[in-house]
């Protein structure tokens, strides 16, 4: 299942998008992905996922190689699936603003969800807090990052303990890693709180931090731009306006040809 998670991440398929594709809640997706074998999934959901990934069995998933051709192919299958509902995106956005279906949640889970929604709503409505919107936005991005970074969960644990909401020796994630992370965080926060260093001394560390992030962003942007450029060029040369199930193979072949020629639109 670790390989499946990696593939979904490389394809850019979020838990929310996969949940919509399979017709289940996002929490159910998390439950599915926690299973140790894809064959333990409900048969209909497993078949849908295998069709999306273009393989015949759960065992074939381990052999999937994610490259440009594969990404475009999966995108075409996903687009074709959602094309059956022309108002999909609009309706999805409207529904998310109106209500949240929590019928599949337990009483405690429903209460927790309500508390979170109420907290964010109050944060946004408090016009005296000039940072309310940005705080909520950063919180949203933080939650998004939890799908790809386990350390964000350890940060949550540290903050919950440091503020007294959780007992200090409670470990709900990986105990050994969480223990080490909290120890490092405590050391860093102690240094920060006590003013044990200066901005000048930390400038070099922060510069490396910025460079690392910029490098990752450049890599992501380069890959996206390259793929989109080749896709746009392929559609133009073939006189198509979009990739669908009928023309996907032809468009893929043209993209491969374009990349070999290094054509830039």
Residue pairs with C-beta under 8 A, 6 or more apart in sequence:
1 33
1 34
1 35
1 36
1 37
1 38
3 61
3 62
3 64
4 33
4 38
4 61
5 33
7 53
7 61
7 64
7 66
8 18
9 147
9 148
10 66
10 71
11 66
11 70
11 71
11 74
12 71
13 74
13 78
14 147
15 26
15 29
15 30
15 147
16 26
17 78
18 29
18 49
19 25
19 26
19 28
19 29
20 82
20 92
21 48
21 52
21 78
21 81
21 82
22 29
22 45
22 48
22 49
24 32
24 45
25 101
25 104
27 104
27 105
27 109
28 104
32 41
32 45
35 41
37 58
38 46
38 49
38 58
38 61
39 46
39 58
41 49
46 58
50 56
50 57
50 58
50 60
50 61
51 77
52 74
52 77
52 78
52 81
53 61
53 64
53 74
54 70
54 73
54 74
54 77
55 61
55 63
55 64
64 70
68 226
68 227
68 230
68 255
68 259
69 252
69 255
69 256
71 227
72 227
72 231
72 243
72 248
72 251
72 252
72 255
73 248
73 252
75 243
76 243
76 244
76 245
76 248
76 251
77 245
77 248
79 242
79 243
79 244
80 244
80 245
82 88
83 244
85 91
100 113
100 117
102 109
102 110
102 113
105 113
120 136
120 139
123 129
123 132
123 135
123 136
124 132
124 133
124 136
125 132
126 132
129 135
142 152
145 152
146 152
146 153
150 173
150 174
150 177
151 181
153 173
154 173
154 177
154 178
154 181
154 182
154 185
155 181
155 185
157 166
157 171
157 172
157 173
157 178
157 182
158 181
158 182
158 185
158 186
160 166
161 167
161 168
161 170
161 182
162 189
171 178
171 179
190 196
191 197
226 259
229 264
229 265
230 255
230 258
230 259
230 263
230 265
231 243
231 251
231 255
232 265
233 258
233 263
233 264
233 265
234 251
234 254
234 255
234 258
235 241
235 242
235 243
235 251
236 265
237 254
237 258
238 247
238 250
238 251
238 254
240 247
240 251
243 251
